[in-house]
Amino acid sequence: MAHRRAPLLRRARRRSGPVRRRAAVLAGRATALLVHLVRPGGGTAIPGRVALRLAPDLVGHVLRQPPLGVVVVSGSSGKSTTAALVRAILERHGLTVLANRRTANIPHGITAELLPQIDGAARTTADVAVVEVDEGYAGAVAADAAARVVVLLNVMIDQLHRWQEPELVAAYLRRAAEAATGALVVNADDPLVAAIGRDRELAGAVVRRFGLSAAVRAALPHPPGSAPDFSGPAVETAADAVVERVDGDRAEVRTERGRDVLRLPGRGAHVAVDAAAALEAAAAVLGERYDERLARTAIDASAAVFGREETVTALGAEVELVLTKSPATMQANLDLLDPRGVSTMVAVGRDIFDASQLWLADWRPLEHVDLVSGWQAWDTALRLAYDEVAVGRVDEDLDRAVVAHLTAPLPDGVRRRIVMTPESMRVIRRRLRLDRSAS
């Protein structure tokens, strides 16, 4: 799959004039209208693809305009939550923020999200931009946008099906780090990302670090899933923002500015560490304007990012939606689930291209699954069986399965839950006609 995407990893070399940019915005918006009429809720990146055909440098041109610069957030996991929290903190400080709020994070998806936020001449009046970017494109986008702050979250071990090896992902992230003009914010607990931070610091860049305390790391049921760094001996680096305590959706974070007790937009240490990253990124943007109270209030008021720990109502039933994008996030979410009093469906799609990824997670916290569906239904059921998780039945037809799960009679007090991968989430939301307001 990676070889098909390689041409898009280069920076946009063709510079477009104002006429081409106007044409790109007009064509992109017209395409968006057409797509909405033909396929409501789908094809959201197509307008961006059309616009970039006409003006390949459109993303960089737009992102260079905000006077406070752009924050680029990238890594294997946690991009959407971290970017949303950075955005919330900056907005709480009174700034207008240009962002890809719907979490489309490759160039044509980012472009599609930016189109409604700019005028016909591709201009923006935003104070600052915050974009999450897929790790394979982070270097090119950060360089094109002259990123002021770059946030690097992690490199997980589940990269083989996309980029062949984690070291290649680290190389892409290193390009993004080298593009940062103001500050680089890195995960001190992730070996490959921490190494990038050390190298950039030696080169004179301003580097800020975040991470979990030793006590929090020791209490995790499973390690975070970061890829090891085989290039040299393990080196521990102290973090500037340290998560010292996590209790469900509450966390205590210590920084040089003091201690913050936060209400997180989700449960778990993986969300807490995203919040720590967001605090450092926002402080790097705001400088002396940074107000600890406003930052804390912004995080406390933040809701879960689209698709993460949502509870929606569909077909007359309330159901909890749990998104698992990779083995690492699968494990982090599975460890938080209480199997008592819940009827659970698991839906795994084509995005888990290699079924061996299912074996990187411990599924025992589920205890019992009533229904397994999706393209990888049978491989998932097999994996669950090896972890002695009881499976009620398997139905590969996801449309039929989700309707069955939501309409099946349940005893009083029993809740419904769907654990799903991103492709399955898109199918389920389309089948149930759910939009973001349904959460």
Secondary structure, 3 states (H helix, E strand, C coil): CHHHHHHHHCCCCCCCCHHHHHHHHHHHHHHHHHHHHHCCCCCCCHHHHHHHHHCCCHHHHHHCCCCCCEEEEECCCCHHHHHHHHHHHHHHCCCCEEECCCCCCCHHHHHHHHHHHCCCCCCCCCCEEEEECCCCCHHHHHHHHCCCEEEECCCECCCHHHHCCHHHHHHHHHHHHHHCCCEEEEECCCHHHHHHHHHHHHCCCCEEEEEECHHHHHHCCCCCCECCCCCCCCCCCCCCEEEEEEECCEEEEEECCEEEEEECCCCCHHHHHHHHHHHHHHHHHHHHHCCHHHHHHHHHCCCCCCCCCEEEEECCEEEEEEECCCHHHHHHHHCCCCCCCEEEEEECCCCCCCHHHHHHCCCHHHCEEEEEECCCHHHHHHHHHHCCCEEEEEECCHHHHHHHHHHCCCCCCCEEEEEECHHHHHHHHHHHCCCHHHC
